Amino acid sequence: MNIRKRIFIILTIAWMILIFLMSSQPAPDSTETSLAVGHAVCTLFVPGYSKMSTDDQLQFAKKIDHPVRKTAHATEYAILAMLIFAAISGMYDNMVRIKHNLISLGFTTAYAVSDEIHQYFVPGRACMVTDVMIDLSGALVGLILVSLAKKRPCKYRCN
């Protein structure tokens, strides 16, 4: 097994551990994390956010909390699908690309389902089919991005 294969396998496992750790947070900790991310997003993209009072900033961050959480779900699984695709591509170079995509999507979906089941047992968290659908959507976007990148001429991705 060459170094590229090993690196992508290690990165995939590390990313899965990160997802598991994020899902293991009890509801108050998870809310605190997403509010912190919302605050960072607002600081970067909302004009005048830094001039708002602390209470107004908190209210604004709370307003975008739901989209931040759902975007995080999709992004986590887009990255996971891309890492799995890269790991599989490194192990099975002779396999047709559509099989790489299908295996990556299947594995990512299975992990998303297991992650939601895991959250059912975390205090204050829930198992939601809609989150699995969001995760699946993120995985599809990630695999589309990988497929588009693979179609680019080699001069952009090889050197």
Order of alpha helices (4+ residues) and beta strands (2+ residues): alpha-alpha-alpha-alpha-alpha-alpha-alpha
